[in-house]
Amino acid sequence: MSSGISSKPEQAGHGSPFLSFSTVFNNYFLPEQLDNRMETSSDEQQKHSIKNGDLFLTRTSEVVDELGMSSVALKDYPKATYSGFLKRLRPTQKNITYSKFMAFYLRSRLFRKTMTNNAVLTLRASLNENIFSYLDLLLPKFDEQVKAGDLLYLLSQKITLNNRINAELEAMAKTLYDYWFVQFDFPDANGKPYKSSGGKMIYNPTLKRKIPAGWDSIYVGEVLGKIQASKKVPNKEILGVGTIPVIDQSMDYICGFTNDESARLKVNSAHIIFGDHTRILKLITFDYARGADGTQALISAIEEMPEHLFYQMLKDIDLSSYGYARHFKFLKEFLVVRPGKTVAKQYESIAQNIFKKVEQGLLENQQLAQIRDWLLPMLMNGQITVA
């Protein structure tokens, strides 16, 4: 067991592959390529190497729940090193632990509870390394680990594939948006790209640029419509157990449950969720409840800005420099193009189909994850085996 390198800011951004805290935190298995870079010496690369079968754990964080999150290497990463906020566990014996099985074992609810119970909390939470001197791992026989690990890995790979497909689908919707509403090459009456084919462009003094004839400008605040009200739910309840899912289309926002029916918002069309602090925009197509952290729902009130087009247009706005501001008052500052109804509806029809496929992929991933998490404890204790 060893810690990673203590790097300096000037080393970051160039050099050899580097394994970060966030990469371990967000992945059961290390990705095929490590995108982060760190300038490291050959001695550091040898001492802090990453090899097939290595297990990595997050060792320090501001919150206890982020400790002991694991990720497993399924291949060697030449010249790669890893962060000092991580611990590397390298098996010294063969045929005792199977890396694919351990990836799920270490992420199991039982093991995660063990990690948080043994954390040390001072100014920052840190992993109590002494735990490894007395912690017993209750493991199936090696051949059972192999069969179980391979099965769970296939489920994980399908989830990964669905995420890649969804990313491509969302990129398609964004590309179409850019082509039609930024470059103004939407199909004209003859099916040809409007601007490139000589479509009439008129200077708009408010936007201070040319836009297609018949189009106009509008403030984002004027687009917003009133929504069905719902009571906010305390964050502690959002993290509890209940029957109403609170989910979004990327699974990296608020996830949890509430039994409070008065907090439930029924979604008949796509809603866009906006975080006061986080500035996160998410397209929601499920029933959900609003958390107590200032999240709000945005809905377009005009035909020229249907939901999916409105979503893309909002994502095009840089909101990062704006501080805490409720009720979207600051959005009134933003001027956007108000397209023609025909083009807007054409885009909506295509984008709606794209995001419907995204939704299907996400629902399948939830089912696969539920199956995986349901099987894991029974595979761990030998209650069931893989034929």
N, C-alpha and C positions, 0 to 999 in steps of 0.2 A: 504494500500500500504506500503510495507516495503522492505528494502534492505537486501542482503544476508550477510554472515559472511565474516569478514576480516581475512583470514587464513594466517598462517605462513608456509614457505616451509617445515619445519619438520613435519607438520601435513599431508601433501599430500602423496598419494600412499597407504594408509592403513586406516583401520577404516570402517566407515559407508558409504553408497551410497552418492554421491555428484553430484549435477547438475552444469555443467560448462557452460561458455559463449558459447563455440562452439556447444554444444549440443542444446541449445536454438536456436542459429543462424541457424543451419542446419535442423531443424525439425519443422513442423507445430504442431506436437504432441510429447510429451516426449516419448522416447522409452520404451518398456516393462521393460527393466532393465537399471539401470544407472551404467555404467562400471567404472566411476571414483570413487575414494575413498578419504575420508578425516576423520582424527581423530577429533571427535567432542564430546562435553559433552552433557549430557541429557538436560541441560538448553538450549543449542544451538539448539538441535534437536527439542525442543518444540517451541522455538521462531522462528526458520527458517524452519519450517516444510513444507512439500509438500503434498497437499491433492487434491482429485478429484475436478476439476473445477478451480483450481488455474491457473492464467495467468501469464506468465513470459515475461519480456521485457529486452532486452539488454540496459543498461543505460549509458555505456561509452565505447569509442573506439578511435582509432587514426583517423578514417574517419567517416564522417557524415552518409554515406550510411549504416553503420553497426549498427546504433542506432535504437532502437524501434522495432527490429526484435522480433517476438513473438513465443511462444510455449505454448501449453496447456496440463495440466495434466488430464488424463481421469481415474485416479485411485489414491488411497493413496499410498505413498511411505514411509513405516515405517522407522524411524530413519534417513531418508535422509535430507540433508540440501542443500543450493544453494549458488552460488558464490556472492561475494560482487559486482561484475560487472553486476548483474542482479537486477531487481525490480520484486517483487511479487505483483500481484493484486489479491485479494481474494474477490469474490462477497459476499456481506452481505445480499442479498435478493434473494429469489427464484422466478422462473417464470418471470424473466426480461431478463436475458441473458442465452443463451444455449451454453455450452462450445464448442461443435463441430462447431457451426456456427461462434462463436467468433474467433476460430482458423483461419478461412479464412477471416473473416472481418478485423482482425488486420493485415493480410498480404496483404490486397487489396491495389491497387495502390493509391487510394484516402487517405487511412489512413497512408500509408507509406510516402506520400507527406506531410501530416500534421506533422508527426514525424520529418522529416528532416528540415522542415521549422521552427520548434520550438526548434531546437538543439542549444546548447551553445558551441561555438568553442573558446577555449583558447589554451593551450598546447595540450589538448586532447578534442575531441568532447564529450559532455555529454548531456543527456536528460534533458530538462527543465521540472522539476517535476510540476511546476506551471500550466503547460498546462492542467493537469487533473482537475483543479479548474474551468476552463472555456470551456473545450472542450465538445461539444455536440455530442453524438452518435446517429445517425439517424438509428434506428433499426426497422425491421419488428416486427409484433406481435409475441409473444413467440411461439405459435403453428406453425407459418410460419417459424420461425427460426429452429424449430425442424425438420421440413420436409426438408428444404433447407440444414441444417447442416448434416443431415443423408445422403442425396444424395451426397453432396460434399465429405463427409467422405468416402463413398464407392469408389468414383473415386480415392481418395487419397490412400486408402488401396490397390487398384489394382496396383497403381504406386509402392507402397512399395513392394508388392508381386513380381512384375516384377523385381525390383532391387535385391531382394533376389535370384530369379531364375538366374539372370545374374551373380551374385556373385558366385553362385554354378557352373555355366557353365565355368566361367573364372578359377575357382579353379580346375575344371576337366582338362582344357587345361594345367594348370601349373603342376598338378600331373603327367600327361602323359609325359610332357617335362622332369620332374625330373627323372621319371622312365627310359626313353629312353636315355637321353643325359647327365645325371649326374651319375645315377647308371649303365648305359649302358646295361639295360635289355630290349632293343627293340626286336621285334620278329626276330628270326633267320630264315634260310631257311625252317626249320620245324615248324615255328610258336611258338617256345619255347623262353623264355627269354635268350638273348645272353650270358651275362656274367655268370649268375647263372647256365647255362647249359654247361659251359666249353668253351665258345667262346674264340678264341685266342686274347690275350691282349698283346700289345707291348709297351715297355717303350719309351716315347717321351721325349727326353732331353730338349726340349724347354719348354714344359709344366711341366716337372719334375714329371711325373706320367704316369701310364699305360693307354692307350686308345685302343679301338678295332682296330684290324688289318685292314689296308686300310684307316683308318682315319688319319687326320693330324691336325696341328695347323695353325692358321691364326690370324693376327692382325685385330681388328675391323675396323680400317681405310681402310684396303684393301677390306673389304666387301662392303663399301659404294659406291653407284653408283650415277651418275649425275641425277638430277631431272629437270623437266620442271620448268623454272624460273617464279616467280610471283612477282609483285611489293608489297612491304610491305604497309600495311594500317595503318594510324595513329590510336592510341588507341581510341581517341575521336570519330573517325568514326566507329570503331568496335562497340562502344556502342550506335551508332545511330540507325536509322531505314532505312531499305532497303529491298532488295529482295533476297540476296544471304546469306544463313545461314552459320555461322561460328560455327560449333559445333564439339564436340568430343564424345567419347563413354562413358564418365562417367558424362557429364554435370557439371563438377566442374572445367573446364578449361575455356579458353576464349569463351565467347558466345556473339554473336552480329550479325550485318549485315553491308554489304557495297554494294553500287551500282556501284563500280568501277570494270568493267569487266576485266581490265588488271591485277587486283590483284587476280583474281580467278584461282585456280588450280583445274583442272579436275582430279579426281581420278579414274584410271582404275583398280588399284589394291590397296591393303592396304598400306597406308603411315604411318610412325611413326613420331610423332611430338615431338620435343625435345626443352625444354626451356633453354636458356642460363643461366638464373638466377635461375630458379625454379628446374631444373633437372627433369622435369616431362616428362615421356614417355607415349604417348597415341597412340592407334591404330586407324587410321582414315579411314573410308570407305565412306565418303561423299565429295562432292565438298566443298572447303574451301578457305579462304584467309589467308595470313600470316600477323600477327599483327606486330606492330613496337617495340615489346618488346624483339626481338632477337630470336623468335621461328624459328626453322629450321625443314625441313622435311628430314627423313632418308629413303633410299630405298636400299635394298640389290642388289648387282650386280652379285652375283654368284648363280648358281643353288643349291649348297649344303646348302644355307642359305635362303630359301624362306621366305616371309614376316612374317608369324606368328611365325616361328621358330626364326627368327632374333629378333623379338619383345621380345620373352621370354628370349632369350640369353642376350639382352641388359638389361632387367629388373633384371637379375641375377647379374649384375655388380653394385657395390656400387659407385655411382657417387656423393654422398653427400659431400665428402671431397674436391671436386674440385671446384675452384672458377670460375669466369666469363671467358669463353674461347670460342670464336667464331670458326665456321667452323670445330668443332670436332677434332682439332689438338691433344688434350690430349687423344683422344680415341685410338690413335696409340700405346699408352702404353699397351693397354689391349689385351692379347692373349686369344683366345677362341678355342674350339675344332671345327675342320672342319669335319663334318660328311660325310658319304657316301651319294650319290645322292638318292639311293633307299629309305633309311630310312628317309631322309629329306622330300622326296615327300609323303611318307606314313603319316608322321606327319602332313604335310601341308594339306593333304586331310581331315584328321579328324579335325584339328584345324579350318580349314576354315568353316566347317559345324557348329562347336560350336559357332564361332564368328558371323556367319550369324544369328543364333538364338538370340545372344546377341543384334545384330543390330536391329532385328525385335522387340525385347522387348523395346529397346530405342525409336524406332520410335513410337511404341504404346504409350509409356509414354509421348512423346511430344504431341501427339494428345489428350490424356487424360488431360494433363495440359492445353492445349489450350481450350478445352471444359470447364474445370473448371474455368479458368480465364475469359472466355467469358460469362459464366452463372452468375458468382458472382456479378458483378455490377447490373445486372438486377434483381437478387434475393434480393439484398440489398435495391433497391429503389421501389420494388413492381411491377416492370414492367412485371415480370413473377412470377408465383407461381408454387409449386410442387403439382400435383394432389394427 
